[in-house]
Amino acid sequence: MAEPSTCPKCAGSMERGFVVDRGYGSFAVAEWVEGEPVKSFMSGLNLRGKKKLKAWTWRCRRCGFLESYAPDAG
């Protein structure tokens, strides 16, 4: 995956980072999940059987625009 070097909004420089997903007493890298969200009584969302990928995010140092990618592992 080619990392973006310039912001598509203002042409500023981009820096790599990630978005934190907070749980009960834990932190994780946010994930992209395929399809539409389906509510679950026990966990909030039913993710069973759905493809999940880590989401990497780039931030523009000039304007703050965020651009995320979820590349297939491999």
ABEGO torsion letter per residue (X at the ends): XBBBABBAAAGBBBBBBBBBBBBBGBBBBBBBBBEBBBBBAAAGBBABGBBBBBBBBBBBAAAGBBBBBBBBBX
